[in-house]
Amino acid sequence: MFDVYLNGKRDLLVVRNGLPVPFSGTSRGWLKNRKVVSVSEEIELSVQRQGYYMRKLSDFKKR
């Protein structure tokens, strides 16, 4: 399972269930949105390598 967080800028952060937000200095802006059972392969590989997956909404809009 994974925890999904959003911040005020609607950026997306995904971490394994029960793990803290990896950005200790900026953790105040992240709000837990939901728990999910499965994620895409790209997100799962990133969580395995880095411990988290983060996507900025501004990066998504440029596409």
Buried (B, 14 or more C-beta within 10 A) or exposed (E): EBBBBBBEEEBBBBBEEEEEBBBEEEEEBBEEEEEEEEBEEEBBEBBEEEEBBBBEEEEEEEE
